[in-house]
Structure formats: C-alpha cells, structure tokens
Amino acid sequence: MNLNLRKAIKSNIHGNSANDLEATIVDAIQSGEEKMLPGLGVLFELYWQNATEEDKHEVLDALEKAVQ
C-alpha cells in the first residue's frame, strides 16, 4: 500500500479555521496518542515553511527553553 501520510493530513486540515487547528493541536496533546504525532509534525512543517526568519528564531528560542 502506497500511503502518503503527509498528503492525507494536509487534505484533512485543508480549509480549517484557526479555531479548528487549535482544537486539533490541543486534542493531539491531551490525548497523548502516538498516532497524533505525524499530524502535529505536518502542522509544524507547514508553519515552518511559511514563517519569517524572526518567527523561526522565536520558535527556536521557545523550544530551547522548553527542553532545558
């Protein structure tokens, strides 16, 4: 079976509002299910691809602090 998970996730979230995306993120984190991690990864990838350099530095600083 040739499944493009990234494409499927993008298709599932296409057109979602900010509230929908927030609900997806919160649900994924609260559920703690491993199967939700690829979706969060795709959301982060989309963010990263569209972020300014300043936005990227802010996220990296926040992540660095979070992993300390």
mmCIF file as Biopython writes it, N, C-alpha, C and O atoms, coordinates in Angstrom:
data_model
#
loop_
_atom_site.group_PDB
_atom_site.id
_atom_site.type_symbol
_atom_site.label_atom_id
_atom_site.label_alt_id
_atom_site.label_comp_id
_atom_site.label_asym_id
_atom_site.label_entity_id
_atom_site.label_seq_id
_atom_site.pdbx_PDB_ins_code
_atom_site.Cartn_x
_atom_site.Cartn_y
_atom_site.Cartn_z
_atom_site.occupancy
_atom_site.B_iso_or_equiv
_atom_site.auth_seq_id
_atom_site.auth_asym_id
_atom_site.pdbx_PDB_model_num
ATOM 1   N N  . MET A ? 1  ? 0.847   -1.183 0.000  1.0 0.0 1  A 1 
ATOM 2   C CA . MET A ? 1  ? 0.000   0.000  0.000  1.0 0.0 1  A 1 
ATOM 3   C C  . MET A ? 1  ? 0.889   1.242  0.000  1.0 0.0 1  A 1 
ATOM 4   O O  . MET A ? 1  ? 1.795   1.358  0.824  1.0 0.0 1  A 1 
ATOM 5   N N  . ASN A ? 2  ? 0.634   2.154  -0.909 1.0 0.0 2  A 1 
ATOM 6   C CA . ASN A ? 2  ? 1.410   3.376  -1.012 1.0 0.0 2  A 1 
ATOM 7   C C  . ASN A ? 2  ? 0.585   4.513  -0.419 1.0 0.0 2  A 1 
ATOM 8   O O  . ASN A ? 2  ? -0.279  5.083  -1.086 1.0 0.0 2  A 1 
ATOM 9   N N  . LEU A ? 3  ? 0.861   4.833  0.835  1.0 0.0 3  A 1 
ATOM 10  C CA . LEU A ? 3  ? 0.104   5.868  1.534  1.0 0.0 3  A 1 
ATOM 11  C C  . LEU A ? 3  ? 0.999   7.073  1.758  1.0 0.0 3  A 1 
ATOM 12  O O  . LEU A ? 3  ? 2.065   6.962  2.364  1.0 0.0 3  A 1 
ATOM 13  N N  . ASN A ? 4  ? 0.569   8.205  1.275  1.0 0.0 4  A 1 
ATOM 14  C CA . ASN A ? 4  ? 1.307   9.440  1.502  1.0 0.0 4  A 1 
ATOM 15  C C  . ASN A ? 4  ? 0.653   10.128 2.697  1.0 0.0 4  A 1 
ATOM 16  O O  . ASN A ? 4  ? -0.320  10.867 2.550  1.0 0.0 4  A 1 
ATOM 17  N N  . LEU A ? 5  ? 1.203   9.872  3.873  1.0 0.0 5  A 1 
ATOM 18  C CA . LEU A ? 5  ? 0.623   10.376 5.115  1.0 0.0 5  A 1 
ATOM 19  C C  . LEU A ? 5  ? 0.594   11.897 5.142  1.0 0.0 5  A 1 
ATOM 20  O O  . LEU A ? 5  ? -0.400  12.494 5.556  1.0 0.0 5  A 1 
ATOM 21  N N  . ARG A ? 6  ? 1.670   12.521 4.706  1.0 0.0 6  A 1 
ATOM 22  C CA . ARG A ? 6  ? 1.746   13.984 4.692  1.0 0.0 6  A 1 
ATOM 23  C C  . ARG A ? 6  ? 0.610   14.569 3.838  1.0 0.0 6  A 1 
ATOM 24  O O  . ARG A ? 6  ? -0.055  15.522 4.243  1.0 0.0 6  A 1 
ATOM 25  N N  . LYS A ? 7  ? 0.402   13.990 2.664  1.0 0.0 7  A 1 
ATOM 26  C CA . LYS A ? 7  ? -0.648  14.468 1.769  1.0 0.0 7  A 1 
ATOM 27  C C  . LYS A ? 7  ? -2.032  14.250 2.385  1.0 0.0 7  A 1 
ATOM 28  O O  . LYS A ? 7  ? -2.899  15.118 2.279  1.0 0.0 7  A 1 
ATOM 29  N N  . ALA A ? 8  ? -2.243  13.117 3.018  1.0 0.0 8  A 1 
ATOM 30  C CA . ALA A ? 8  ? -3.528  12.820 3.648  1.0 0.0 8  A 1 
ATOM 31  C C  . ALA A ? 8  ? -3.818  13.801 4.780  1.0 0.0 8  A 1 
ATOM 32  O O  . ALA A ? 8  ? -4.944  14.279 4.915  1.0 0.0 8  A 1 
ATOM 33  N N  . ILE A ? 9  ? -2.818  14.099 5.583  1.0 0.0 9  A 1 
ATOM 34  C CA . ILE A ? 9  ? -3.003  15.041 6.699  1.0 0.0 9  A 1 
ATOM 35  C C  . ILE A ? 9  ? -3.319  16.431 6.160  1.0 0.0 9  A 1 
ATOM 36  O O  . ILE A ? 9  ? -4.226  17.102 6.652  1.0 0.0 9  A 1 
ATOM 37  N N  . LYS A ? 10 ? -2.568  16.859 5.149  1.0 0.0 10 A 1 
ATOM 38  C CA . LYS A ? 10 ? -2.821  18.177 4.559  1.0 0.0 10 A 1 
ATOM 39  C C  . LYS A ? 10 ? -4.240  18.254 3.998  1.0 0.0 10 A 1 
ATOM 40  O O  . LYS A ? 10 ? -4.908  19.280 4.129  1.0 0.0 10 A 1 
ATOM 41  N N  . SER A ? 11 ? -4.690  17.183 3.382  1.0 0.0 11 A 1 
ATOM 42  C CA . SER A ? 11 ? -6.048  17.148 2.836  1.0 0.0 11 A 1 
ATOM 43  C C  . SER A ? 11 ? -7.083  17.249 3.952  1.0 0.0 11 A 1 
ATOM 44  O O  . SER A ? 11 ? -8.098  17.929 3.801  1.0 0.0 11 A 1 
ATOM 45  N N  . ASN A ? 12 ? -6.828  16.572 5.075  1.0 0.0 12 A 1 
ATOM 46  C CA . ASN A ? 12 ? -7.768  16.585 6.200  1.0 0.0 12 A 1 
ATOM 47  C C  . ASN A ? 12 ? -7.882  17.943 6.875  1.0 0.0 12 A 1 
ATOM 48  O O  . ASN A ? 12 ? -8.935  18.279 7.416  1.0 0.0 12 A 1 
ATOM 49  N N  . ILE A ? 13 ? -6.822  18.718 6.850  1.0 0.0 13 A 1 
ATOM 50  C CA . ILE A ? 13 ? -6.857  20.008 7.550  1.0 0.0 13 A 1 
ATOM 51  C C  . ILE A ? 13 ? -7.079  21.186 6.611  1.0 0.0 13 A 1 
ATOM 52  O O  . ILE A ? 13 ? -7.222  22.323 7.060  1.0 0.0 13 A 1 
ATOM 53  N N  . HIS A ? 14 ? -7.108  20.919 5.311  1.0 0.0 14 A 1 
ATOM 54  C CA . HIS A ? 14 ? -7.284  21.989 4.324  1.0 0.0 14 A 1 
ATOM 55  C C  . HIS A ? 14 ? -8.562  22.780 4.626  1.0 0.0 14 A 1 
ATOM 56  O O  . HIS A ? 14 ? -9.640  22.208 4.785  1.0 0.0 14 A 1 
ATOM 57  N N  . GLY A ? 15 ? -8.419  24.077 4.699  1.0 0.0 15 A 1 
ATOM 58  C CA . GLY A ? 15 ? -9.565  24.953 4.920  1.0 0.0 15 A 1 
ATOM 59  C C  . GLY A ? 15 ? -9.995  25.104 6.364  1.0 0.0 15 A 1 
ATOM 60  O O  . GLY A ? 15 ? -10.964 25.808 6.650  1.0 0.0 15 A 1 
ATOM 61  N N  . ASN A ? 16 ? -9.286  24.448 7.290  1.0 0.0 16 A 1 
ATOM 62  C CA . ASN A ? 16 ? -9.641  24.582 8.707  1.0 0.0 16 A 1 
ATOM 63  C C  . ASN A ? 16 ? -9.391  26.004 9.197  1.0 0.0 16 A 1 
ATOM 64  O O  . ASN A ? 16 ? -8.444  26.665 8.770  1.0 0.0 16 A 1 
ATOM 65  N N  . SER A ? 17 ? -10.246 26.458 10.090 1.0 0.0 17 A 1 
ATOM 66  C CA . SER A ? 17 ? -10.078 27.771 10.704 1.0 0.0 17 A 1 
ATOM 67  C C  . SER A ? 17 ? -9.013  27.682 11.801 1.0 0.0 17 A 1 
ATOM 68  O O  . SER A ? 17 ? -8.573  26.593 12.171 1.0 0.0 17 A 1 
ATOM 69  N N  . ALA A ? 18 ? -8.614  28.835 12.306 1.0 0.0 18 A 1 
ATOM 70  C CA . ALA A ? 18 ? -7.656  28.864 13.413 1.0 0.0 18 A 1 
ATOM 71  C C  . ALA A ? 18 ? -8.211  28.099 14.617 1.0 0.0 18 A 1 
ATOM 72  O O  . ALA A ? 18 ? -7.474  27.388 15.300 1.0 0.0 18 A 1 
ATOM 73  N N  . ASN A ? 19 ? -9.512  28.249 14.873 1.0 0.0 19 A 1 
ATOM 74  C CA . ASN A ? 19 ? -10.125 27.529 15.991 1.0 0.0 19 A 1 
ATOM 75  C C  . ASN A ? 19 ? -10.082 26.023 15.776 1.0 0.0 19 A 1 
ATOM 76  O O  . ASN A ? 19 ? -9.825  25.267 16.713 1.0 0.0 19 A 1 
ATOM 77  N N  . ASP A ? 20 ? -10.332 25.584 14.547 1.0 0.0 20 A 1 
ATOM 78  C CA . ASP A ? 20 ? -10.267 24.158 14.229 1.0 0.0 20 A 1 
ATOM 79  C C  . ASP A ? 20 ? -8.854  23.625 14.437 1.0 0.0 20 A 1 
ATOM 80  O O  . ASP A ? 20 ? -8.659  22.552 15.008 1.0 0.0 20 A 1 
ATOM 81  N N  . LEU A ? 21 ? -7.875  24.389 13.965 1.0 0.0 21 A 1 
ATOM 82  C CA . LEU A ? 21 ? -6.481  23.956 14.102 1.0 0.0 21 A 1 
ATOM 83  C C  . LEU A ? 21 ? -6.067  23.902 15.570 1.0 0.0 21 A 1 
ATOM 84  O O  . LEU A ? 21 ? -5.372  22.979 15.994 1.0 0.0 21 A 1 
ATOM 85  N N  . GLU A ? 22 ? -6.497  24.897 16.339 1.0 0.0 22 A 1 
ATOM 86  C CA . GLU A ? 22 ? -6.185  24.887 17.769 1.0 0.0 22 A 1 
ATOM 87  C C  . GLU A ? 22 ? -6.801  23.661 18.436 1.0 0.0 22 A 1 
ATOM 88  O O  . GLU A ? 22 ? -6.149  23.002 19.246 1.0 0.0 22 A 1 
ATOM 89  N N  . ALA A ? 23 ? -8.029  23.358 18.106 1.0 0.0 23 A 1 
ATOM 90  C CA . ALA A ? 23 ? -8.697  22.192 18.686 1.0 0.0 23 A 1 
ATOM 91  C C  . ALA A ? 23 ? -7.953  20.908 18.321 1.0 0.0 23 A 1 
ATOM 92  O O  . ALA A ? 23 ? -7.820  20.008 19.150 1.0 0.0 23 A 1 
ATOM 93  N N  . THR A ? 24 ? -7.478  20.827 17.101 1.0 0.0 24 A 1 
ATOM 94  C CA . THR A ? 24 ? -6.712  19.663 16.667 1.0 0.0 24 A 1 
ATOM 95  C C  . THR A ? 24 ? -5.426  19.525 17.476 1.0 0.0 24 A 1 
ATOM 96  O O  . THR A ? 24 ? -5.077  18.432 17.923 1.0 0.0 24 A 1 
ATOM 97  N N  . ILE A ? 25 ? -4.729  20.636 17.658 1.0 0.0 25 A 1 
ATOM 98  C CA . ILE A ? 25 ? -3.463  20.622 18.404 1.0 0.0 25 A 1 
ATOM 99  C C  . ILE A ? 25 ? -3.701  20.252 19.865 1.0 0.0 25 A 1 
ATOM 100 O O  . ILE A ? 25 ? -3.004  19.401 20.418 1.0 0.0 25 A 1 
ATOM 101 N N  . VAL A ? 26 ? -4.680  20.890 20.482 1.0 0.0 26 A 1 
ATOM 102 C CA . VAL A ? 26 ? -4.984  20.623 21.894 1.0 0.0 26 A 1 
ATOM 103 C C  . VAL A ? 26 ? -5.400  19.170 22.075 1.0 0.0 26 A 1 
ATOM 104 O O  . VAL A ? 26 ? -4.946  18.506 23.007 1.0 0.0 26 A 1 
ATOM 105 N N  . ASP A ? 27 ? -6.254  18.675 21.197 1.0 0.0 27 A 1 
ATOM 106 C CA . ASP A ? 27 ? -6.703  17.286 21.278 1.0 0.0 27 A 1 
ATOM 107 C C  . ASP A ? 27 ? -5.530  16.323 21.138 1.0 0.0 27 A 1 
ATOM 108 O O  . ASP A ? 27 ? -5.437  15.343 21.877 1.0 0.0 27 A 1 
ATOM 109 N N  . ALA A ? 28 ? -4.641  16.598 20.199 1.0 0.0 28 A 1 
ATOM 110 C CA . ALA A ? 28 ? -3.489  15.725 19.983 1.0 0.0 28 A 1 
ATOM 111 C C  . ALA A ? 28 ? -2.600  15.676 21.220 1.0 0.0 28 A 1 
ATOM 112 O O  . ALA A ? 28 ? -2.111  14.611 21.598 1.0 0.0 28 A 1 
ATOM 113 N N  . ILE A ? 29 ? -2.395  16.817 21.841 1.0 0.0 29 A 1 
ATOM 114 C CA . ILE A ? 29 ? -1.528  16.876 23.026 1.0 0.0 29 A 1 
ATOM 115 C C  . ILE A ? 29 ? -2.206  16.219 24.219 1.0 0.0 29 A 1 
ATOM 116 O O  . ILE A ? 29 ? -1.580  15.444 24.941 1.0 0.0 29 A 1 
ATOM 117 N N  . GLN A ? 30 ? -3.480  16.525 24.430 1.0 0.0 30 A 1 
ATOM 118 C CA . GLN A ? 30 ? -4.183  15.985 25.588 1.0 0.0 30 A 1 
ATOM 119 C C  . GLN A ? 30 ? -4.391  14.478 25.484 1.0 0.0 30 A 1 
ATOM 120 O O  . GLN A ? 30 ? -4.355  13.777 26.495 1.0 0.0 30 A 1 
ATOM 121 N N  . SER A ? 31 ? -4.606  13.981 24.283 1.0 0.0 31 A 1 
ATOM 122 C CA . SER A ? 31 ? -4.843  12.546 24.133 1.0 0.0 31 A 1 
ATOM 123 C C  . SER A ? 31 ? -3.563  11.752 24.393 1.0 0.0 31 A 1 
ATOM 124 O O  . SER A ? 31 ? -3.615  10.619 24.871 1.0 0.0 31 A 1 
ATOM 125 N N  . GLY A ? 32 ? -2.429  12.347 24.081 1.0 0.0 32 A 1 
ATOM 126 C CA . GLY A ? 32 ? -1.147  11.675 24.294 1.0 0.0 32 A 1 
ATOM 127 C C  . GLY A ? 32 ? -0.938  10.462 23.399 1.0 0.0 32 A 1 
ATOM 128 O O  . GLY A ? 32 ? -0.041  9.653  23.641 1.0 0.0 32 A 1 
ATOM 129 N N  . GLU A ? 33 ? -1.759  10.335 22.371 1.0 0.0 33 A 1 
ATOM 130 C CA . GLU A ? 33 ? -1.649  9.184  21.482 1.0 0.0 33 A 1 
ATOM 131 C C  . GLU A ? 33 ? -0.528  9.394  20.464 1.0 0.0 33 A 1 
ATOM 132 O O  . GLU A ? 33 ? -0.416  10.449 19.840 1.0 0.0 33 A 1 
ATOM 133 N N  . GLU A ? 34 ? 0.285   8.370  20.317 1.0 0.0 34 A 1 
ATOM 134 C CA . GLU A ? 34 ? 1.410   8.432  19.386 1.0 0.0 34 A 1 
ATOM 135 C C  . GLU A ? 34 ? 0.952   8.663  17.951 1.0 0.0 34 A 1 
ATOM 136 O O  . GLU A ? 34 ? 1.663   9.290  17.165 1.0 0.0 34 A 1 
ATOM 137 N N  . LYS A ? 35 ? -0.234  8.159  17.603 1.0 0.0 35 A 1 
ATOM 138 C CA . LYS A ? 35 ? -0.713  8.291  16.227 1.0 0.0 35 A 1 
ATOM 139 C C  . LYS A ? 35 ? -0.994  9.740  15.839 1.0 0.0 35 A 1 
ATOM 140 O O  . LYS A ? 35 ? -1.148  10.047 14.657 1.0 0.0 35 A 1 
ATOM 141 N N  . MET A ? 36 ? -1.059  10.626 16.824 1.0 0.0 36 A 1 
ATOM 142 C CA . MET A ? 36 ? -1.313  12.037 16.544 1.0 0.0 36 A 1 
ATOM 143 C C  . MET A ? 36 ? -0.033  12.802 16.193 1.0 0.0 36 A 1 
ATOM 144 O O  . MET A ? 36 ? -0.104  13.902 15.645 1.0 0.0 36 A 1 
ATOM 145 N N  . LEU A ? 37 ? 1.108   12.244 16.496 1.0 0.0 37 A 1 
ATOM 146 C CA . LEU A ? 37 ? 2.374   12.949 16.288 1.0 0.0 37 A 1 
ATOM 147 C C  . LEU A ? 37 ? 2.643   13.319 14.826 1.0 0.0 37 A 1 
ATOM 148 O O  . LEU A ? 37 ? 3.125   14.423 14.572 1.0 0.0 37 A 1 
ATOM 149 N N  . PRO A ? 38 ? 2.357   12.458 13.866 1.0 0.0 38 A 1 
ATOM 150 C CA . PRO A ? 38 ? 2.595   12.878 12.475 1.0 0.0 38 A 1 
ATOM 151 C C  . PRO A ? 38 ? 1.782   14.110 12.087 1.0 0.0 38 A 1 
ATOM 152 O O  . PRO A ? 38 ? 2.274   14.968 11.353 1.0 0.0 38 A 1 
ATOM 153 N N  . GLY A ? 39 ? 0.560   14.206 12.565 1.0 0.0 39 A 1 
ATOM 154 C CA . GLY A ? 39 ? -0.266  15.379 12.253 1.0 0.0 39 A 1 
ATOM 155 C C  . GLY A ? 39 ? 0.334   16.651 12.811 1.0 0.0 39 A 1 
ATOM 156 O O  . GLY A ? 39 ? 0.350   17.688 12.148 1.0 0.0 39 A 1 
ATOM 157 N N  . LEU A ? 40 ? 0.832   16.563 14.046 1.0 0.0 40 A 1 
ATOM 158 C CA . LEU A ? 40 ? 1.486   17.734 14.636 1.0 0.0 40 A 1 
ATOM 159 C C  . LEU A ? 40 ? 2.750   18.088 13.860 1.0 0.0 40 A 1 
ATOM 160 O O  . LEU A ? 40 ? 3.077   19.261 13.682 1.0 0.0 40 A 1 
ATOM 161 N N  . GLY A ? 41 ? 3.448   17.066 13.406 1.0 0.0 41 A 1 
ATOM 162 C CA . GLY A ? 41 ? 4.654   17.297 12.611 1.0 0.0 41 A 1 
ATOM 163 C C  . GLY A ? 41 ? 4.347   18.011 11.304 1.0 0.0 41 A 1 
ATOM 164 O O  . GLY A ? 41 ? 5.082   18.909 10.892 1.0 0.0 41 A 1 
ATOM 165 N N  . VAL A ? 42 ? 3.266   17.612 10.655 1.0 0.0 42 A 1 
ATOM 166 C CA . VAL A ? 42 ? 2.876   18.257 9.400  1.0 0.0 42 A 1 
ATOM 167 C C  . VAL A ? 42 ? 2.461   19.700 9.652  1.0 0.0 42 A 1 
ATOM 168 O O  . VAL A ? 42 ? 2.808   20.592 8.878  1.0 0.0 42 A 1 
ATOM 169 N N  . LEU A ? 43 ? 1.720   19.932 10.733 1.0 0.0 43 A 1 
ATOM 170 C CA . LEU A ? 43 ? 1.345   21.311 11.064 1.0 0.0 43 A 1 
ATOM 171 C C  . LEU A ? 43 ? 2.592   22.161 11.312 1.0 0.0 43 A 1 
ATOM 172 O O  . LEU A ? 43 ? 2.672   23.303 10.861 1.0 0.0 43 A 1 
ATOM 173 N N  . PHE A ? 44 ? 3.557   21.598 12.026 1.0 0.0 44 A 1 
ATOM 174 C CA . PHE A ? 44 ? 4.783   22.348 12.284 1.0 0.0 44 A 1 
ATOM 175 C C  . PHE A ? 44 ? 5.542   22.601 10.981 1.0 0.0 44 A 1 
ATOM 176 O O  . PHE A ? 44 ? 6.080   23.687 10.770 1.0 0.0 44 A 1 
ATOM 177 N N  . GLU A ? 45 ? 5.581   21.609 10.127 1.0 0.0 45 A 1 
ATOM 178 C CA . GLU A ? 45 ? 6.248   21.768 8.837  1.0 0.0 45 A 1 
ATOM 179 C C  . GLU A ? 45 ? 5.611   22.896 8.026  1.0 0.0 45 A 1 
ATOM 180 O O  . GLU A ? 45 ? 6.318   23.719 7.445  1.0 0.0 45 A 1 
ATOM 181 N N  . LEU A ? 46 ? 4.284   22.935 7.984  1.0 0.0 46 A 1 
ATOM 182 C CA . LEU A ? 46 ? 3.593   23.997 7.256  1.0 0.0 46 A 1 
ATOM 183 C C  . LEU A ? 46 ? 3.896   25.361 7.853  1.0 0.0 46 A 1 
ATOM 184 O O  . LEU A ? 46 ? 4.129   26.331 7.131  1.0 0.0 46 A 1 
ATOM 185 N N  . TYR A ? 47 ? 3.890   25.426 9.179  1.0 0.0 47 A 1 
ATOM 186 C CA . TYR A ? 47 ? 4.233   26.677 9.848  1.0 0.0 47 A 1 
ATOM 187 C C  . TYR A ? 47 ? 5.642   27.110 9.445  1.0 0.0 47 A 1 
ATOM 188 O O  . TYR A ? 47 ? 5.857   28.245 9.021  1.0 0.0 47 A 1 
ATOM 189 N N  . TRP A ? 48 ? 6.590   26.197 9.581  1.0 0.0 48 A 1 
ATOM 190 C CA . TRP A ? 48 ? 7.999   26.499 9.336  1.0 0.0 48 A 1 
ATOM 191 C C  . TRP A ? 48 ? 8.225   26.990 7.912  1.0 0.0 48 A 1 
ATOM 192 O O  . TRP A ? 48 ? 8.993   27.925 7.684  1.0 0.0 48 A 1 
ATOM 193 N N  . GLN A ? 49 ? 7.556   26.361 6.961  1.0 0.0 49 A 1 
ATOM 194 C CA . GLN A ? 49 ? 7.717   26.735 5.555  1.0 0.0 49 A 1 
ATOM 195 C C  . GLN A ? 49 ? 7.195   28.140 5.270  1.0 0.0 49 A 1 
ATOM 196 O O  . GLN A ? 49 ? 7.616   28.778 4.305  1.0 0.0 49 A 1 
ATOM 197 N N  . ASN A ? 50 ? 6.282   28.618 6.105  1.0 0.0 50 A 1 
ATOM 198 C CA . ASN A ? 50 ? 5.673   29.935 5.875  1.0 0.0 50 A 1 
ATOM 199 C C  . ASN A ? 50 ? 6.119   30.990 6.876  1.0 0.0 50 A 1 
ATOM 200 O O  . ASN A ? 50 ? 5.676   32.136 6.796  1.0 0.0 50 A 1 
ATOM 201 N N  . ALA A ? 51 ? 6.982   30.631 7.813  1.0 0.0 51 A 1 
ATOM 202 C CA . ALA A ? 51 ? 7.418   31.547 8.864  1.0 0.0 51 A 1 
ATOM 203 C C  . ALA A ? 51 ? 8.533   32.463 8.365  1.0 0.0 51 A 1 
ATOM 204 O O  . ALA A ? 51 ? 9.330   32.100 7.500  1.0 0.0 51 A 1 
ATOM 205 N N  . THR A ? 52 ? 8.559   33.648 8.937  1.0 0.0 52 A 1 
ATOM 206 C CA . THR A ? 52 ? 9.679   34.557 8.671  1.0 0.0 52 A 1 
ATOM 207 C C  . THR A ? 52 ? 10.879  34.079 9.482  1.0 0.0 52 A 1 
ATOM 208 O O  . THR A ? 52 ? 10.745  33.236 10.369 1.0 0.0 52 A 1 
ATOM 209 N N  . GLU A ? 53 ? 12.028  34.614 9.176  1.0 0.0 53 A 1 
ATOM 210 C CA . GLU A ? 53 ? 13.225  34.255 9.945  1.0 0.0 53 A 1 
ATOM 211 C C  . GLU A ? 53 ? 13.053  34.644 11.409 1.0 0.0 53 A 1 
ATOM 212 O O  . GLU A ? 53 ? 13.487  33.919 12.304 1.0 0.0 53 A 1 
ATOM 213 N N  . GLU A ? 54 ? 12.424  35.784 11.648 1.0 0.0 54 A 1 
ATOM 214 C CA . GLU A ? 54 ? 12.174  36.224 13.025 1.0 0.0 54 A 1 
ATOM 215 C C  . GLU A ? 54 ? 11.259  35.235 13.748 1.0 0.0 54 A 1 
ATOM 216 O O  . GLU A ? 54 ? 11.516  34.875 14.897 1.0 0.0 54 A 1 
ATOM 217 N N  . ASP A ? 55 ? 10.194  34.797 13.078 1.0 0.0 55 A 1 
ATOM 218 C CA . ASP A ? 55 ? 9.284   33.811 13.665 1.0 0.0 55 A 1 
ATOM 219 C C  . ASP A ? 55 ? 10.029  32.517 14.009 1.0 0.0 55 A 1 
ATOM 220 O O  . ASP A ? 55 ? 9.824   31.937 15.076 1.0 0.0 55 A 1 
ATOM 221 N N  . LYS A ? 56 ? 10.886  32.079 13.100 1.0 0.0 56 A 1 
ATOM 222 C CA . LYS A ? 56 ? 11.652  30.846 13.320 1.0 0.0 56 A 1 
ATOM 223 C C  . LYS A ? 56 ? 12.557  30.977 14.539 1.0 0.0 56 A 1 
ATOM 224 O O  . LYS A ? 56 ? 12.654  30.055 15.349 1.0 0.0 56 A 1 
ATOM 225 N N  . HIS A ? 57 ? 13.222  32.127 14.669 1.0 0.0 57 A 1 
ATOM 226 C CA . HIS A ? 57 ? 14.102  32.340 15.815 1.0 0.0 57 A 1 
ATOM 227 C C  . HIS A ? 57 ? 13.313  32.343 17.121 1.0 0.0 57 A 1 
ATOM 228 O O  . HIS A ? 57 ? 13.778  31.805 18.126 1.0 0.0 57 A 1 
ATOM 229 N N  . GLU A ? 58 ? 12.124  32.944 17.115 1.0 0.0 58 A 1 
ATOM 230 C CA . GLU A ? 58 ? 11.274  32.947 18.311 1.0 0.0 58 A 1 
ATOM 231 C C  . GLU A ? 58 ? 10.873  31.535 18.709 1.0 0.0 58 A 1 
ATOM 232 O O  . GLU A ? 58 ? 10.920  31.175 19.886 1.0 0.0 58 A 1 
ATOM 233 N N  . VAL A ? 59 ? 10.478  30.736 17.719 1.0 0.0 59 A 1 
ATOM 234 C CA . VAL A ? 59 ? 10.093  29.350 17.999 1.0 0.0 59 A 1 
ATOM 235 C C  . VAL A ? 59 ? 11.291  28.560 18.516 1.0 0.0 59 A 1 
ATOM 236 O O  . VAL A ? 59 ? 11.166  27.795 19.472 1.0 0.0 59 A 1 
ATOM 237 N N  . LEU A ? 60 ? 12.433  28.739 17.896 1.0 0.0 60 A 1 
ATOM 238 C CA . LEU A ? 60 ? 13.636  28.020 18.338 1.0 0.0 60 A 1 
ATOM 239 C C  . LEU A ? 60 ? 14.033  28.409 19.752 1.0 0.0 60 A 1 
ATOM 240 O O  . LEU A ? 60 ? 14.436  27.553 20.539 1.0 0.0 60 A 1 
ATOM 241 N N  . ASP A ? 61 ? 13.926  29.684 20.082 1.0 0.0 61 A 1 
ATOM 242 C CA . ASP A ? 61 ? 14.218  30.126 21.449 1.0 0.0 61 A 1 
ATOM 243 C C  . ASP A ? 61 ? 13.249  29.492 22.443 1.0 0.0 61 A 1 
ATOM 244 O O  . ASP A ? 61 ? 13.660  29.028 23.507 1.0 0.0 61 A 1 
ATOM 245 N N  . ALA A ? 62 ? 11.958  29.475 22.094 1.0 0.0 62 A 1 
ATOM 246 C CA . ALA A ? 62 ? 10.950  28.874 22.977 1.0 0.0 62 A 1 
ATOM 247 C C  . ALA A ? 62 ? 11.182  27.371 23.129 1.0 0.0 62 A 1 
ATOM 248 O O  . ALA A ? 62 ? 11.058  26.831 24.229 1.0 0.0 62 A 1 
ATOM 249 N N  . LEU A ? 63 ? 11.513  26.704 22.046 1.0 0.0 63 A 1 
ATOM 250 C CA . LEU A ? 63 ? 11.783  25.271 22.126 1.0 0.0 63 A 1 
ATOM 251 C C  . LEU A ? 63 ? 13.029  24.968 22.946 1.0 0.0 63 A 1 
ATOM 252 O O  . LEU A ? 63 ? 13.062  24.012 23.721 1.0 0.0 63 A 1 
ATOM 253 N N  . GLU A ? 64 ? 14.049  25.795 22.765 1.0 0.0 64 A 1 
ATOM 254 C CA . GLU A ? 64 ? 15.269  25.611 23.544 1.0 0.0 64 A 1 
ATOM 255 C C  . GLU A ? 64 ? 14.983  25.712 25.045 1.0 0.0 64 A 1 
ATOM 256 O O  . GLU A ? 64 ? 15.490  24.916 25.836 1.0 0.0 64 A 1 
ATOM 257 N N  . LYS A ? 65 ? 14.175  26.688 25.423 1.0 0.0 65 A 1 
ATOM 258 C CA . LYS A ? 65 ? 13.802  26.846 26.824 1.0 0.0 65 A 1 
ATOM 259 C C  . LYS A ? 65 ? 12.955  25.673 27.316 1.0 0.0 65 A 1 
ATOM 260 O O  . LYS A ? 65 ? 13.094  25.227 28.455 1.0 0.0 65 A 1 
ATOM 261 N N  . ALA A ? 66 ? 12.082  25.183 26.445 1.0 0.0 66 A 1 
ATOM 262 C CA . ALA A ? 66 ? 11.185  24.079 26.828 1.0 0.0 66 A 1 
ATOM 263 C C  . ALA A ? 66 ? 11.924  22.773 27.056 1.0 0.0 66 A 1 
ATOM 264 O O  . ALA A ? 66 ? 11.485  21.942 27.851 1.0 0.0 66 A 1 
ATOM 265 N N  . VAL A ? 67 ? 13.028  22.585 26.376 1.0 0.0 67 A 1 
ATOM 266 C CA . VAL A ? 67 ? 13.742  21.315 26.515 1.0 0.0 67 A 1 
ATOM 267 C C  . VAL A ? 67 ? 14.848  21.352 27.570 1.0 0.0 67 A 1 
ATOM 268 O O  . VAL A ? 67 ? 15.557  20.365 27.764 1.0 0.0 67 A 1 
ATOM 269 N N  . GLN A ? 68 ? 14.993  22.478 28.245 1.0 0.0 68 A 1 
ATOM 270 C CA . GLN A ? 68 ? 16.022  22.591 29.293 1.0 0.0 68 A 1 
ATOM 271 C C  . GLN A ? 68 ? 15.654  21.791 30.522 1.0 0.0 68 A 1 
ATOM 272 O O  . GLN A ? 68 ? 16.407  21.775 31.496 1.0 0.0 68 A 1 
#
